[in-house]
Amino acid sequence: MPRKKVLFLIGSPNQTTQMHQIAELLRDEFDPFFSQLYYDGWQRPFYRFLIWSNVLKGTIVTGNIQAKADRYLAAHGLPNDFEARVYGHQYDLIVCCSDIIAPWNLLAKTKSVFVQEGMTDPLNRWARIVKRFTRYPVLTISTALNGMNNCCDVYCVASAGYAEHFRQVGVDAGKLVVTGIPNFDDIEKLRHNSFPHRSYVLVATTDMRETYRPDNRKRFIGEATRIAAGRPMFFKFHPNENMARATAEVLRWAPAGTRIFAEGNTEEMIANCAELITQYSTVAFVGLALGIPVHSYFDVEDLKRKLPWQNHGTSARRIADVCRRYASFAGSGPAFLKQYQPEGFAAPTAGAPTATGAPSATPAVAQPQPARS
C-alpha cells in the first residue's frame, strides 16, 4: 500500500512548531509536507493583490514571519511544498492552522483538519463589519474571524469555552472537538526553567501597529508603570514588532532600570514573574494557568473560560489520532466525530448540539484547571 501524504499549512513560529509536533506523530503512516498559508482558485488573484499592495505586510503569510517559517523547515529537513506546487502530490489530508486564508480548491477535494493556533483576536467593530458584508475574513488582518469560513471538516480546539466561541463565529457545532493545543497544554512544566530572574512585573507587548491596529504605546507603558508600583519591570517585545521603535519608547517612558528583551522564551519569563501585563497576546493563558495575576486588553474572566485544556502535554497525540482516523474514514467530519472513540486516552466529545441548542464540546475527562488571579 502506498503511504498517505498529508500537507500541513504553517505560518507563525507557534503555528509551525505545533504542526511539526503533530506531523512527527503521523510518520508511521503519512509522509508529511509543509506549506505557508495560501489561497488558490478564484480567490488567488485577490490574495496576490493583497500581498502586492503590502496590505498583508507584517502578517504570517509574507515578509519576516514567512522567512522564519522557511528557515525552520530547512533547519529541520522538512519538505516545503509551497502552495502545493513543488511536488505535484495528491494529498490524503490537509491540516490547517487557520481558515482565514485557506486553499479552497484543495479543501474541496481533500479531507481537512483545523488546529487552533492559540488565542483569537477580539471581535471588534471592524471584524463584525467584515463578517457581515464580505466573504474575506483576511481583511481583518487578525485572527478575529478564524472559523468564519467553516471550510474544514473537523475543528480541533483548545477548550470547551473556545468550542462555543468558534460556533458563534461560524463553525458548525458538529465539526468541533476539544483536543487541547500542543504549545499550551502543559503549562505547569514551565515552573522549572533556566531563566535566572524572579519577582518582576513582566510586560508582554503585541504587534498591533505592525498589523494595522491602533496602539497608544505611551499610555500602555504608563499604565504598566502604575501597576508595577515601583517593582522591577521587564519588557518582552513581540517578535514581529519594530524593535528599534519599541525599545526607544520604553527607554523614553518607562522608569530607569527597566529591562528590555527583544528575544528569549516568553513563557519561561512569565513563569518567573510576579505579575503579567499584556495587550492582545496568547501568553496571557500562561499566566492564568500558573495562577499569576494577569492584566490584558481582553476580558480576563472570558480568558479564564477559554483557558486551554491542561491535559499534561497530550494534545499533539490527540490531534494526530483525529488526523489518522479521519483520513481513513469514509464520511464527513461530523459523521466521523459522532462515532470517534480514540484509544490510549479518554475521548473528547464532539460539538454536537444539546437539547438547549448549545454545543457539547466538553472533554470526557477533567476540564481545564481553574485559574487563580
N, C-alpha and C positions, 0 to 999 in steps of 0.2 A: 504494500500500500504506500502511495506517495505521502510524504509528510505534508501536513497542513501548513499554510502560510498565514501569518497574522501581521497586519500593519498597525503600528502604534503611532498615533498622532501626538506630537510633543509641542512644547512651547517654552515656558519659563523654566528655570532650574528646578523648581518644585515639581512642575508637571513632568518634566523629563525624567527626574530621578524616580518619581512614583511609577511611571510607565516602565522604566528599566527594571525595577523590582518585580513587577508583575510578569514581565517578559521572561526573566530568568526562571520563574517558576513554571513556565509553559514549555521550556525547551525539550522536555521529554517527548512532546507530541507535535510542537509547532516550530517552524523556522520564523523567528521574529525579524521584522524590518521596521524602519522608523522614517517618519517624515514630519517636517514642520506643518503646522496647520495651514490649510489652503481651501479655496473654493474651486470647483470645476463646473463644467456645463455652462448654462446660460448666465450664471452669476459670476463666472470667471472674469469677464471684462470689467464688471463693476469693481471687483476686488482689486484687479490690476490698476484701475484708475485711482482707488483709494491709496494704494502704495505709491504710485507715481506722483500724486498730489501731496504726499507727505502727511496725509490725514492720520495714517497709522504709524507715523514715526514715534518711536518710544514704546510701542506695544510689543507683544511677544512674537509677532509674525515677521518682523523685519529689523534691520539695524543690529545693535549690540546684543540684544537678547537672542535673536536668531543665530548670530555668530557664536554665542556661548553654547547654544544647543548643538551646533555643528561641531564645535571643538569637543564637546562632551562625547558625542557619538564616535568621533575619530579616536579619542583617547581610550575609549573602552572597546574599540573594534566592532562597533555596531553598524550594520549596513544602513546607509542613508538612501532610501528610495524616495527622493524629494518629489512631492506631488504625484507619487506612484508612477513616475515616468522614466525611471532609470533602469529598472529590471524587467518591466513588462509582465509582472506577475498578475495572475488572477487570485485574489485573496479569499480565504475562507472566513476571515473575521477581521473587523476593524475595531480598534479600541481607541475611543476619543477622549481627550482631556477637556473638550469644550464642544458645544454645539452652536456657539455664536458664529463661528466660522467652521463650515463642515463641507466635505466633498459630496454634494447631494447625489450626483450621478453614481458615484461609487457606493454610497449608502443604500441607494435604491435597489441594488442587486446583490448586496453583501450583508451578512449579519453584522450587527454592531452592538458594542457595549460602551456606555459612557461611564467615566470615572470622575467623580467630583474632585476638583483640584484642591479646594480649601474654602475659605470664606468668600462669599459672594458680595459684590458691591451693593450699596443701598439702592432701592427702587426710588430714586429721586424724580423730580418733575420731568426732566429730560428723558429719563428711561421710560416713564409712563407714556410720554408723547410718542416715543419711538415704537413702543409696544402697540399702541392704539392705531397708529396711522401708517406703519411700514411693516415690511417683512424682513428688515435688516437690523437685527439686534447689535451687529457690529458698530452701528452708528453711535451707540452709547460710549464707545471707546472704553469699555469697562466690562466687568463680569456680571453686571446687574441683571441681565436677561438670559443668563445661562439657563437652558431648559425651555426657553420660549419656542424654539423650533420643533421640539418634540420629535426629532428626526431619528434618534437612536432607538434600538429595540428594547434595551434594558438599561436602566439608570442605577448605578451603584453610588449610594450617597452616604454621608458621614454619620448621620444620626436620624432619629425619628423626627426631631424638630426640623431638620433640613428636608426630609421627605415631604413634610407639609409645605415647606417653602417652595420646593420645586413643583409640587402640584398646583400651587397658586399661580406660579409663573406660567405654567402651560403644559407640564408633563402629565401624560395620562397616569392615573393612580396605579393602574395595573402593571406599569413598567418599572415601578420603584422598588428597590430592595436596599435595606440598610446593611452595609458591609463594614462600615468604618473606612477611613482613608489612610494609606500607608504612612505618610510622614507625620501624622497627628494622632496615632492610636496607642502610643506607649510613652506618654509624656513624663510619667514618673521617673523613667530611667535618666532623664536629664539632670536630676539632682546630683548625679555622680559625673562630674566633668572636670576639665583641666583649666577652666577659666580662673585666673588667680584672684579676682576681686570679689568682694561681698558687700552687702548692705548699702547699696547705692540706689538712686532712683534712675531707672532706665527709660529713655525717651526713644521710641522706635518710630521713625518717620515714614511717610508714604510718598510715592512718586506722583502725586496729584497733578502737579504742574506739567510734568512730562506727558501726562495723558489728558491734558486739556481741561483740567478741573481747577477751580479756584482754590488757593491756599494762602491764607494770611499767616505766613510763617512767623512774622514778628509777634502777632497775637498769640500764636501757639506756643512759642518759646516763653513768652511772658506768663502764660497760664501754667506751663510746666514748671517754671521757676517758683511760682506761687505754691504749687502742690509740693514741690521738693522742700520748701520751707527751710532752706539752709543746709540740707543734706547734700552729699556729693551727687552730682548729676553726670550721667554718661549718655551721649547721643550716639545712636546707631542708625546710619542712613540706609534707605532702601537702595539696593544695588543698581536700580535704573535711574537714580537721581543725578542731577548735575552736581557733582561732588564739590567743585570749586565754589559754586554759589552757596550750597548748603553749609559748607564749612565757614565761609565768610559771615553768614548770617548768625551762626552760633557764636563765633568769636565776637560779633558786634553786640548781640542782645542777651546772651546767657551770662551768668556770673563768671568771674575769673576762676580758673581752675577746672571748669567743665571739660570733661574728656570727650574726644570725638573718635568714632570708629567708622571708617568707610568700608571695612571688610571685617570678617570674623563670623563666628557662629552665633547668630542672634538668639537662638533658642537656649543655648548654654548661658548667655548673658542674662536672659530672663530668669532662668532657674536660680541664679545667684543674687538677684536684685531684691530690694525691699518693697518696691512699688513699680508698676509698669504704666507708662503713658504712651498711648498710640493714637494714630489718626484712623485710617481705614486699613487695617492690617490683620491677616490671619494669625499673626503671632499673639494676638490677644487671647486666643484659645489656650496657648501655652501657659500664660499667667493664670487664667481661670482654672485650668486643670490642676495647677500646682497650689491653688489657694492663695495666690498673691493678689493684693489689691490692684485692680485694673481700671484705667481711665481710657475711654475710647470715644471717637465720634459716633460709633454705633451705640445702640441701646444695649447696655451691658446685661440687663436682665434677659433680653432677647438672645444675646450670645450664649448665655447660660443654658437656655432652652435648646439651642442648636449645637451645643458642645459636642465635638466628635466623640464617637463611642470609643472608650478606652478598653480595648479588647486584648491588651498585652502583646501588641505587635502582630496580630494575625490578619490584619486587613488585606495585605497583599495576597496571602494564601486564599482568603475568602473570595477575593475578586478573581484570582486565577481559576478557582474552582467554578465560578459562574461562567467565565470565558470558555473553559474547557468543555463543560457540559452543554452550554448553549450552542457552541459551534457544531455539535453533533446532534442537536435536537431538530426534529422535523416539524417546526411550527413557529408561531410568533413569540415575541418576547413575553407578553402577558401569559400566554398559554404555558410557556416554559416555567415562569415563576410560580404558577399555580401548583405545579407538580414537583418543584425543585426541592430535593432533600439532600443537602450536602453531607459528605462523610468526613469524619475526623474532628468535627467541631459542631457546636449547636447551630442550627439553621436560623438565619434571619428570616423575617416574614415579609413577603411581598406586599406592595402597597395596594391591596385590594380594598374597594370601598366597604365600609361597615354599614350597619343599619342606619347610622346617622349621616352617611354620605362622606365622612372624613376618612382619609386613608389610614389603614392599619399597617404602619411601617416599623413596628417595634421589634427589635431582636427578641428571639425566643429565650435568650439568656439575659444577663444583667444589663440594665440600662447604663448609659454613661455615668461615671461617678459624679455626684453633686459637687459643684464648685463652691468654695468659700470666697467671700470678697471682703 
